[in-house]
Each structure stands twice: as structure tokens, then as C-alpha cells.
């Protein structure tokens, strides 16, 4: 079979369309930089640098992984210091160190996965998961779903848990993404999904989905996959139309965008 270039994921969905209530923060030009211009030297260099928020999320998840790789660390008086050393937290900025340490302290006080029948627990840095090949009508695309944790509920249901940091609201679409992946990966088992914020200790309500809802998500993923491929083709045909194909949304969000130093539409002044 020929290699399938078309793809979809929650990351693409979020780049393509914002979650409810986040419309004013959304900028489609970020999708253009991330997906269409990712091989340009300046863009590639920025993409290879994790933002502070990405680092906080990744390191906090690594910390949870280390706590469960060696559960004695949860009970050890120097457990947090030892985990911090393993994940090389001292190499990060003070803000990152403080927020990750706070997440680790929270988790040691309330280790939500202790006693769970864990099927999978990710470090967060394993790279792209194996794609799931999905066919929607005559259209084939690779579906990527990076799952943080799966454990088995006492009633036999799979529970897919996504670990979060930061202040953003949970996006239920991501829960549906995970449940769609579970339908392909574990077709014989019922599944639920939820989110847990390591900084606020807030656990979302469980998310369930009907077959109709999952079919609708599959349809939406097929739609954005096709539209994204059309946008990439248009850009390759005429790079001068970049801002038309991937329109900017300059404003307060520019301050937090990793591309503000090279984006001509950015309203955020980057210090030299």
C-alpha cells in the first residue's frame, strides 16, 4: 500500500478550529507556520524549542511517570527531589521549576493512579504514536491519538485519562478523539475519558460517547484532513498567498505565540 500522507489528530483539530469560548484566541496562521512552513530554517528552529507551557506539561507528566515507575518515590521524604533530578528539572527556568515542583507536590499528596489497574502510562516524550488508518467513504487518512494513560475500571470499562497543566478549560472534543481511538484499538471494550489537571487537582466529569457521536467525530476529522491537504496544496502552488490561506488573528494571543518573532502580523514586540 502506498504511504498515506493525509492525517488528522487532536492537534490538527485544535489548530484548525478553536474550542468553544476560545475563538478570540485562535489564529489560523499558527497552523500555516506549524504545518506548511515547518521546514523553513527559522520556523523549524522555533518548532524545535518547547514553549514554557509545553515544558511544564511535559515535565509534570514525566514526573507522574517516574512516581509510578518506582512507587517508593511517592512515600520517600526526598521523593520529589529525586524525581526532579531524574527529569533534570534544574535545567529549566525558575517559573518552569516552580510550577512543575508544585504539580509533583500535588500529585504526591493525591496520587490518583495509585491502586488503579494501569494498562498504559506514557512519559510524554515517546514521539508520534502508531497511526490508525481510517476510511471515510473513499477517503483514507492516518489518525493519530497520543494517549497519556489508560486504566481499567472495576466494571471492565477502559478509562482514558489525559493529564493537564495550565488554566485552559478542558476541551470535550479531545475526549471524543480518545474515545474514537479506543473504538479502533479496543473494539470489544466500552470506554470513558477524562482530564486531570496536575496544577489545580481538578478531575473532569467522565466523558462518554455514542456511536453516532463518534461517527460525527470521524466525519469531522475526515473533513479537516481534506481541507488541510487542500490548503497545503494551495500554499505550495503560490506561497505569496500564505496570509490568505492561513489568515492571521493579531491581538493579545500574539504574546503567547511561539512564532511572534517572525510573524509580520504579530502585535507583540519581541525584545532583542
Secondary structure, 3 states (H helix, E strand, C coil): CCCCCCEEEHHHHHHHCCCCCCHHHCCCHHHHHHHHCCCCHHHHHHHCCCCHHHHHHHHHHHHHHHHHHCCHHHHCCCHHHHHHHHCCHHHCCHHHHHHHHHHHHHHHHCCCCCCCEEEEECCCCCCCCCCEEEEECCEEEEEECCCCEEEECCCCCEEEEEEECCCCCCCHHHHHHHHHHHHHHCCCCCEEEEEEECCCCEECCCECCCHHHHHHHHHHHHHHHHHHHHHHHHHHHCHHHHHHHCCCCCCHHHHHCCCCCCCCCCCCCCCC
